[in-house]
Amino acid sequence: MKVLLIEDEDRSIRLTSDALAKVTTVTPTVARHRDAALSNIRSDEFDLILCDLRIPPTANSLDISEEHGLAVHSEARTVCPGTPIIFLTGFATPSNITDQLSSGGVADIYGLTSVPMVQLCLKSDLARLDTLLRGFAKALSDLDDWCKVESTLTISPMMARAVRCYAKSIGSRSAAVTPLQGLSGAEVATARFTDTHGGIASVFIKVLDFESARDELNRYHQFAGNRLEPGFFAPALTATFSGLRKEAALFSTLAGNSYRSIFQVLRESPEAGAEIVRRLQVGMETWHSSTVPHSFSLADLRRARIPDEKLPDGIAALHELLALEEISVEVRTGVIHGDLHGENILVNANGGPMLIDFGDLGVGTSAPDPITLELSVLFHLQGPARGSGWPQPRNLESWWDIDRFAEGAPHEEFLRACRSWASSIDTEAATCAIAYSHALRQLKYDDVDPDIAVAIAASAASFLTR
């Protein structure tokens, strides 16, 4: 358990540290004034914050006031709202301050239910302080012991904690975790939970920052639950916003236990990929059928995916392409997944696809979904075409012509199905404009071959300038 103690008096630091020592072996991080506390909250992360309500703003300041403790409260509720806070005071606290402190609400945290996230404790009430500290320390210890977590790869402490929180909520004592490769910076995995009766639950888990988690939850309810056919998306998306330090977790329940990513399917059965794409096209038709045409320049489309300052220097062919970006193209807009690479499509034993990861779900230009999926076999770190010897330069220079681009590809029918899907959504010119911007977006990633990205963008641009 990581604890931040914010206190300026030596005696209070000693008494509070002694109280902590009775329930945990952890030595707290000590901040003696407001500015030090704010710095610690911003630069580090904690499981519990203990704060004297009356503290000085800076070192050696005589301005000791509740105002500075409230500044800590405000910052903590903004930066790490899932971390519980105990405010310590040696004086009676005015009602307006207690009202402000009670704004933290209650939450289920560390396996405890309906816990006030901000609490006030008199410094003289050592028995209550001991009860509060003992409760948090025991809950965290019990949570760590609750569930055996095994993973195929290393996972972060907060992913492991999120897994244990979910396990405890469903009474599971064992979890097998399979990390997935995402591009958004969030940590993602699937987990299989078992209980003492042999029951199994499968869940997709995403650990990410608070604001992104709230945003994704809203996007899911606005665009997925009300607009997609049942079965093509996770039937429930729940969230944990407390107890994961500066992060939150989203949980999507999966029906069944035999889900694989479409990349895994392509590696094992390349011929199955095309049918999965066709089924996905049908399932997402309600998104892509209600579109509206708009005119965009190539520069507009590209900058929406990678701004000028993110483009690398020293690529002569890239500068030649940028000179063409005044070209205007009519592109249809509608609801899109926004990050439809092969790891964000899970496939069940019957070949049925299901979407996961809704962080980019919303309204945008419509063709990116099938084009992102097509090119993810090359651009994504787990893409099955990587290291296959395909594509050759002749394939890349003819990207806009699917017959020549797909020639010799290990997943030819999959590529054709993706391109056919894109053609059903928008014109060939719009598809090329989207491919241009998506290919150049890959220049942000160190693991993508820039020559491949620029070559695909150049081929797409060549169609638009014919």
Residue pairs with C-beta under 8 A, 6 or more apart in sequence:
1 24
1 26
1 47
1 48
1 136
1 137
1 140
2 26
2 29
2 44
2 45
2 46
2 47
2 48
2 245
3 20
3 24
3 26
3 28
3 29
3 46
3 47
3 48
3 49
3 50
4 28
4 29
4 31
4 37
4 40
4 41
4 44
4 46
4 48
4 49
4 50
4 51
5 13
5 16
5 17
5 20
5 28
5 29
5 30
5 31
5 50
5 51
6 30
6 31
6 32
6 36
6 37
6 49
6 50
6 51
6 52
6 55
6 69
6 72
7 13
7 16
7 30
7 32
7 50
7 51
7 52
7 55
7 88
8 32
8 33
8 52
8 55
8 56
8 64
9 52
12 52
12 88
12 123
13 30
15 123
15 126
16 28
16 50
16 88
16 129
17 27
17 28
19 126
19 129
19 130
19 133
20 26
20 28
20 133
22 130
22 133
22 134
23 130
23 133
23 134
23 137
23 138
24 133
24 137
28 50
29 40
29 44
29 46
31 37
31 39
31 40
32 55
32 56
32 59
33 55
33 56
33 57
33 58
33 59
33 61
33 68
34 55
34 56
34 57
34 58
34 68
34 69
34 71
34 72
35 57
35 58
36 59
37 51
37 55
37 72
37 75
38 71
38 72
38 75
40 46
41 49
41 72
41 75
41 76
41 79
41 80
42 75
42 79
45 80
45 83
45 245
45 246
46 80
46 83
46 245
47 83
47 136
47 140
47 243
47 245
48 83
48 84
48 85
48 86
48 133
48 136
49 72
49 76
49 83
49 84
49 85
49 86
50 85
50 86
50 88
51 69
51 72
51 73
51 85
51 86
51 87
51 88
52 69
52 87
52 88
52 89
52 123
53 66
53 69
53 70
53 87
53 88
53 89
53 93
53 97
53 120
54 64
54 65
54 66
54 68
54 69
54 89
54 90
54 91
55 64
55 68
55 69
55 72
56 62
56 63
56 64
56 68
57 63
57 68
57 71
66 93
66 97
69 87
70 97
70 100
73 85
73 87
73 100
73 101
73 118
76 83
76 85
77 103
77 104
77 118
79 246
80 245
80 246
81 104
81 117
81 210
81 241
82 107
82 109
82 117
82 210
82 241
82 242
82 243
82 244
82 245
82 246
82 247
82 248
83 245
83 246
84 109
84 115
84 116
84 117
84 118
84 119
84 136
84 242
85 104
85 117
85 118
85 119
86 119
86 120
86 121
86 129
86 132
86 133
87 101
87 118
87 119
87 120
87 121
88 121
88 122
88 123
88 129
89 120
89 121
89 122
89 123
90 122
90 123
90 124
93 120
98 120
101 118
101 120
102 116
102 118
103 118
104 116
104 117
104 118
105 116
105 117
106 114
106 115
106 116
106 117
107 114
107 115
107 117
107 241
107 242
107 243
108 114
108 115
108 242
109 115
109 117
109 139
109 242
109 243
110 136
110 139
110 140
110 143
110 243
111 139
111 142
111 143
111 146
111 165
111 168
112 135
112 139
117 242
119 132
121 128
121 129
121 132
122 128
123 129
143 161
143 164
143 165
143 168
144 164
146 164
146 167
146 168
146 173
147 163
147 164
147 167
147 168
147 172
147 173
147 174
147 175
148 173
148 174
148 175
149 155
149 160
149 163
149 164
149 167
149 175
149 177
150 174
150 175
150 176
150 177
151 160
151 176
151 177
151 178
151 179
151 189
152 177
152 178
152 179
153 179
154 179
155 163
155 177
155 179
155 187
155 189
156 187
156 207
158 187
158 207
158 244
158 245
158 247
158 249
159 177
159 179
159 187
159 189
159 205
159 207
159 249
161 243
161 244
162 205
162 207
162 240
162 244
162 249
162 251
163 175
163 177
163 189
163 191
163 205
164 175
165 240
165 243
165 249
166 172
166 175
166 191
166 193
166 203
166 205
166 240
166 249
166 251
167 173
167 174
167 175
167 193
170 193
170 195
170 201
171 195
172 193
172 194
172 195
172 201
173 194
173 195
173 196
174 193
174 194
175 191
175 192
175 193
175 194
176 191
176 192
177 189
177 190
177 191
177 205
178 189
178 190
178 191
179 187
179 188
179 189
180 188
180 189
180 190
180 261
180 343
181 188
181 343
181 380
181 381
181 382
182 188
182 206
182 343
182 344
182 357
183 339
183 341
183 380
183 445
184 208
184 339
184 357
184 359
184 360
185 208
186 206
186 207
186 208
186 212
186 359
187 206
187 207
187 208
188 204
188 205
188 206
188 207
188 343
188 356
188 357
189 204
189 205
190 202
190 203
190 204
190 205
190 254
190 259
190 346
191 202
191 203
191 205
192 200
192 201
192 202
192 257
193 200
193 201
193 202
193 203
194 200
200 257
201 253
202 253
202 254
202 255
202 256
202 257
202 259
203 251
203 252
203 253
203 254
204 234
204 251
204 252
204 254
204 346
204 356
204 357
205 249
205 250
205 251
205 252
206 213
206 216
206 249
206 250
206 252
206 357
206 359
207 244
207 247
207 248
207 249
208 216
208 247
208 248
208 249
208 250
208 359
209 246
209 247
209 248
210 241
210 246
210 247
210 248
212 359
213 239
213 241
213 247
213 248
213 249
213 250
214 241
214 248
215 359
216 250
216 358
216 359
216 361
217 237
217 239
217 250
219 358
219 359
219 361
219 362
220 233
220 237
220 358
220 361
221 237
223 287
223 335
223 358
223 361
223 362
224 233
224 355
224 358
224 361
225 233
227 286
227 287
227 335
228 283
228 284
228 286
228 287
228 355
229 283
229 286
231 283
231 352
231 354
232 280
232 283
232 284
232 353
232 354
232 355
233 354
233 355
233 356
234 252
234 253
234 254
234 354
234 355
234 356
235 253
235 255
236 252
236 253
237 250
237 251
237 252
237 358
238 250
238 251
239 248
239 249
239 250
239 251
240 248
240 249
240 251
241 248
252 356
254 346
254 354
255 348
256 348
256 349
258 348
258 349
259 346
259 347
259 348
259 354
260 268
260 346
260 347
261 342
261 343
261 344
261 345
261 346
261 347
261 382
262 273
262 276
262 342
262 345
262 346
262 347
262 353
262 373
263 342
263 343
263 376
263 377
263 380
263 382
263 383
263 384
264 347
265 272
265 273
265 276
265 347
266 272
266 273
266 342
266 377
266 384
266 411
266 414
267 384
270 410
270 411
270 413
270 414
271 413
272 351
273 411
273 413
273 414
273 417
274 413
274 414
274 416
274 417
275 351
275 417
276 345
276 347
276 351
276 353
277 370
277 373
277 414
277 417
277 418
277 421
278 417
278 421
279 351
279 352
279 353
280 345
280 353
280 421
281 370
281 417
281 421
281 424
283 353
284 337
284 355
284 369
287 334
287 335
287 336
287 337
288 334
288 335
288 336
288 366
288 369
288 424
288 425
289 334
290 334
290 335
291 332
291 333
291 334
291 366
291 425
291 426
292 332
292 333
292 334
293 330
293 331
293 332
293 333
294 330
294 331
294 332
294 333
295 328
295 329
295 330
295 331
296 328
296 329
296 330
296 331
296 365
296 433
297 325
297 326
297 327
297 328
297 329
298 324
298 325
298 326
298 327
298 329
298 433
298 436
298 437
298 461
298 464
299 322
299 325
299 326
301 329
301 331
301 365
301 433
301 434
301 436
301 437
302 325
302 436
302 437
302 440
302 441
304 437
305 437
305 438
305 440
305 441
306 437
306 440
306 441
306 443
306 444
310 443
310 444
311 318
311 322
311 440
311 443
312 318
312 443
312 450
315 450
315 454
317 454
317 455
317 458
318 440
318 443
318 454
320 458
321 436
321 440
321 454
321 457
321 458
321 461
324 461
324 464
324 465
327 433
327 461
327 464
327 465
329 429
329 430
329 433
329 464
330 427
330 429
330 430
331 365
331 366
331 367
331 426
331 430
331 433
331 434
332 365
332 366
332 367
332 425
332 426
332 430
333 363
333 364
333 365
333 366
334 363
334 364
334 366
335 361
335 362
335 363
336 360
336 361
336 362
336 363
336 364
336 365
336 366
336 368
336 369
337 344
337 355
337 358
337 360
337 361
337 369
338 359
338 360
338 361
338 362
338 364
338 368
338 369
339 357
339 359
339 360
339 372
340 355
340 368
340 369
340 370
340 372
340 373
340 376
341 372
341 373
341 376
341 379
341 380
342 373
342 376
342 377
342 380
342 382
342 383
342 384
343 376
343 380
343 382
344 355
344 356
344 357
345 353
345 354
345 355
345 356
345 373
346 353
346 354
346 356
347 353
347 354
348 354
365 430
365 434
366 425
366 426
367 422
367 425
367 426
367 430
367 431
367 434
368 434
368 438
370 418
370 419
370 421
370 422
370 425
371 418
371 422
371 431
371 434
371 435
371 438
372 438
373 418
374 414
374 415
374 418
374 419
374 422
375 435
375 438
375 439
375 456
376 383
377 383
377 384
377 385
377 386
377 411
377 414
377 415
378 385
378 386
378 391
378 452
379 442
379 445
379 448
379 452
379 453
381 447
384 410
384 411
385 391
385 409
385 410
385 411
388 410
390 408
390 409
390 410
391 405
391 408
391 409
391 452
392 408
393 455
394 404
395 404
395 405
395 406
395 407
395 408
395 409
396 405
396 452
396 455
396 456
396 459
397 455
397 458
397 459
398 404
398 405
398 459
399 405
399 435
399 455
399 456
399 459
399 460
400 428
400 432
400 435
400 459
400 460
400 462
400 463
402 415
402 416
402 419
405 415
405 459
406 412
406 415
406 416
409 415
419 431
422 431
422 434
423 431
426 434
428 463
429 463
429 464
432 460
432 461
432 463
432 464
433 460
433 464
435 456
435 457
435 460
436 457
436 460
436 461
436 464
439 453
439 454
439 456
439 457
439 460
440 453
440 454
440 457
442 448
442 450
442 453
443 450
443 453
443 454
